[in-house]
Amino acid sequence: MAQHFSLAACDVVGFDLDHTLCRYNLPESAVLIYNSFAQFLVKEKGYDKELLTVTPEDWDFCCKGLALDLEDGNFIKLADNGTVLRASHGTKMMAPEVVAEEYGSKEWKHFMSDTGMACRSGKYYFYDNYFDLPGALLCARVVDSLTKQNNGQKTFDFWKDIVAGIQHNYKMSAFKENCGIYFPEIKRDPGRYLHTCPESVKKWLRQLKNAGKILLLITSSHSDYCRLLCEYILGNDFTDLFDIVITNALKPGFFSHLPSQRPFWTLENDEEQEALPALDKPGWYSQGNAVHLYELLKKMTGKSEPKVVYFGDSMHSDIFPARHYSNWETVLILEELRGDRDRKPEESEPLEKKGKYEGPKAKSLNTLSKKWGSFFIDSVLGLENTEDSLVYTWSCKRISTYSTIAIPSIEAIAELPLDYKFSRFSSSNSKTAGYYPNPPSILSNDETLTTK
């Protein structure tokens, strides 16, 4: 494989929407998402009212890449070889010697050496993106509450209530019906939760189009929500930018399912109408599969193997499946690369503008967690005379395995020429080669790291 990657060599450029083209104001959206679940659990399912009160310090628990063991209520952070680096029971961090006793130096029981292992199963849940993360804090606090109520309860059965909360707040009809907390609030004040696309990004999208690239938008959001986001961040003429828009894509199934399992549907007034046996022309569709899409891209480009690159923020839904099942190039949007480097001082708002769901400001979810440490590396704690050693996390290993490159935002590359040659992640390059414009500072000196 070539050492470099260039957009000029791609025929098709595809984008996820949420946290990719559309960036959120993370401290505000985190509080809103948390409330959408917490209020449901307290009001509809009788959970402790304490869940509704969150302090600014509580948000430090949120860190991408954690797994929740649904049986014992433990959260864990994995090393690249599947061993457990840190763990908590609910929000209470376990001491290193307790982690060693509980998990030892063997692979976590649900780990599979294929680093594309499932994000969701009946036994565990991986927190992979910024929509998920407020749920990690909520679930940890639910575990705290149940442990306290039931004198050190060892098994837990709250996940069905979390799923019911997802259904209540985020079901397909929720936007139209204005039900739940999330959609009504985004509609009421989009500017509080969403960042508009900078002019440089809009110009770059037009530049790609003018260079003859086919532009795709593939999002698991439903078409009505997608329209609201795109009109707000890109303008009312956003559809002119994209040849094909696919909403309710139900990723990662969009990439992994057979066409017979997941046909494309036509849409009318944001309602699914008719299942299609194949995709024969550009347009706006719902659901679908990558196989039928690729057939259409062959026709549109006149090439037997058009080269596709896909930008996304979720390793589970975007990057791993696009690379593994479709062999597309992949650009990971990784806001952890931004961290707090470019955080602006908080602007003070007049009190009367503060909304109903103000809540304590969350820390920006892309910044370092004191409890969990770096998203990229961690130390294996040495017990009894053995030295501590730094290792890559499982999350970090997946980035270099399945991403072509990783960038903090689209804005970071929007002013580069389309034929700019990026160093790609590859086994022959260093583990940090694919990060642009810079690797995380914590990885800059990766010679000290061991791969276990």
Salt bridges, closest charged atoms under 4 A:
ASP11 OD1 - LYS303 NZ 2.56
ASP16 OD1 - LYS251 NZ 2.86
GLU28 OE1 - ARG192 NE 3.12
GLU28 OE2 - LYS361 NZ 3.44
GLU50 OE2 - LYS148 NZ 3.95
ASP69 OD2 - LYS109 NZ 3.31
ASP132 OD2 - ARG120 NH2 3.70
ASP144 OD2 - LYS92 NZ 3.43
ASP157 OD2 - LYS160 NZ 3.21
GLU177 OE1 - LYS171 NZ 3.83
GLU185 OE2 - ARG188 NH2 2.93
GLU199 OE2 - ARG206 NH2 3.39
ASP243 OD1 - LYS209 NZ 3.14
ASP270 OD1 - ARG227 NH2 3.07
GLU271 OE2 - LYS176 NZ 2.62
GLU295 OE2 - LYS298 NZ 3.19
ASP318 OD1 - LYS251 NZ 2.72
GLU329 OE2 - LYS307 NZ 3.40
GLU329 OE1 - ARG323 NH2 3.79
GLU329 OE2 - ARG424 NH2 2.90
GLU335 OE2 - ARG23 NE 3.63
GLU336 OE1 - LYS64 NZ 3.22
ASP342 OD2 - ARG338 NH1 2.49
GLU349 OE2 - LYS353 NZ 3.97
GLU358 OE1 - ARG192 NH2 2.66
GLU358 OE2 - LYS354 NZ 3.86
ASP378 OD2 - LYS77 NZ 2.76
ASP378 OD2 - ARG86 NE 2.69
